[in-house]
Amino acid sequence: MNPLPYCVYVLFSEKDFYLYFGFTTDIKKRIDSHNRGETKSTSYRRPLKLIFCEYYLFEEDARKREMYFKTTAG
């Protein structure tokens, strides 16, 4: 079992140079999903590159951090 199962991540679009913020329990699987076009919000922004990943013990903490990144303060 992974001791830090919750990951907040930032992807960089090499197409339009925008950032995408997300939350997952399996970062490798999630990035692959994004780059295969399986995620509606990023399918037209591929290719995407992981530029930041932060792990949390508790899901609530990870979700709060993700929401912080999605605000203007983040």
C-alpha positions as CSV (number, residue, x, y, z in Angstrom):
1,M,0.0,0.0,0.0
2,N,1.2,3.5,-0.9
3,P,1.6,5.6,2.3
4,L,0.7,8.7,0.4
5,P,-2.2,7.8,-1.9
6,Y,-3.6,11.2,-2.8
7,C,-1.9,13.3,-5.4
8,V,-2.6,16.9,-6.5
9,Y,-1.0,17.5,-9.8
10,V,-0.4,20.2,-12.4
11,L,-0.2,19.5,-16.1
12,F,1.3,21.9,-18.7
13,S,-0.2,21.9,-22.2
14,E,2.5,22.0,-24.8
15,K,-0.2,23.0,-27.4
16,D,-1.7,26.1,-25.8
17,F,0.7,26.6,-22.8
18,Y,-2.1,26.5,-20.2
19,L,-2.1,24.7,-16.9
20,Y,-4.5,22.0,-15.8
21,F,-4.9,21.1,-12.1
22,G,-6.2,17.8,-10.9
23,F,-6.4,15.2,-8.1
24,T,-5.9,11.5,-8.3
25,T,-4.9,8.3,-6.5
26,D,-2.9,7.0,-9.4
27,I,-0.8,9.7,-11.1
28,K,0.7,7.5,-13.8
29,K,-2.6,6.2,-14.9
30,R,-4.2,9.6,-14.8
31,I,-1.5,11.3,-17.0
32,D,-1.8,8.5,-19.5
33,S,-5.6,9.0,-19.6
34,H,-5.1,12.7,-20.2
35,N,-2.6,12.1,-23.0
36,R,-4.8,9.5,-24.7
37,G,-7.6,12.1,-24.9
38,E,-9.9,10.4,-22.4
39,T,-10.5,13.5,-20.4
40,K,-12.9,15.9,-22.0
41,S,-11.4,19.1,-20.5
42,T,-7.9,18.3,-21.7
43,S,-8.4,16.2,-24.9
44,Y,-7.9,19.2,-27.2
45,R,-4.9,20.5,-25.3
46,R,-2.5,17.5,-25.8
47,P,0.3,16.8,-25.4
48,L,0.4,17.4,-21.6
49,K,3.4,17.2,-19.4
50,L,3.4,16.7,-15.6
51,I,5.2,19.7,-14.0
52,F,4.1,19.4,-10.4
53,C,2.8,16.7,-8.0
54,E,2.1,16.9,-4.3
55,Y,1.1,13.9,-2.1
56,Y,-1.3,13.9,0.8
57,L,-2.2,11.3,3.5
58,F,-5.8,12.4,3.6
59,E,-8.2,12.9,0.7
60,E,-9.8,16.0,2.2
61,D,-6.4,17.7,2.3
62,A,-5.7,16.9,-1.3
63,R,-9.1,18.1,-2.5
64,K,-8.7,21.4,-0.6
65,R,-5.3,21.9,-2.2
66,E,-6.6,21.2,-5.7
67,M,-9.4,23.7,-5.1
68,Y,-6.9,26.3,-3.9
69,F,-4.9,25.9,-7.2
70,K,-8.1,26.4,-9.1
71,T,-8.8,29.8,-7.5
72,T,-7.2,33.1,-8.3
73,A,-5.3,33.0,-5.0
74,G,-3.6,29.7,-6.1
